[in-house]
Amino acid sequence: MMSNKRIQELELVMEFEKVEECFKEVSSWIENVGKKRLKETINLDDSLEMLLQAQKQFKEFDLVASEYCKRGQEALKKMNQWEDFSFVDVHSYRIKLQAYEDQLEEFCTQLDKTRHRVCETVRLYEFFDKVRQGICCTEEGVKS
């Protein structure tokens, strides 16, 4: 029984090492690209035209970022089997796994918030643009 547990532990460690490569790639992309791009969208431009351009660029980034989030989440799902084992020797791996999970969750949450903020800002600017056009048309009608 001890031998079987030890074999299971070793199999989990080997699986973790495979999955860790994926985590490292996702983590590196989040740190070197993802977070920087999210920071760039903090200050959105004041004109509708510039805002629409920023939205287009964000959508392109969002596709790539969402793919990295998906890959990270799939890797985490593979490691869910660790919850069933209580080996002392795999504690350090669980700590690493938790760190990856926290980083991924934080980034994906920020991505969702930014996506929502960009969308809502564009909708607001489009609304104000329609109101402005309506006022201009009304003023022209009054002048005639």
Secondary structure as GFF3:
##gff-version 3
##sequence-region A 1 144
A	DSSP	alpha_helix	2	29	.	.	.	ID=ss1
A	DSSP	pi_helix	30	34	.	.	.	ID=ss2
A	DSSP	alpha_helix	35	40	.	.	.	ID=ss3
A	DSSP	alpha_helix	48	78	.	.	.	ID=ss4
A	DSSP	three_ten_helix	79	84	.	.	.	ID=ss5
A	DSSP	three_ten_helix	88	90	.	.	.	ID=ss6
A	DSSP	alpha_helix	91	143	.	.	.	ID=ss7
###
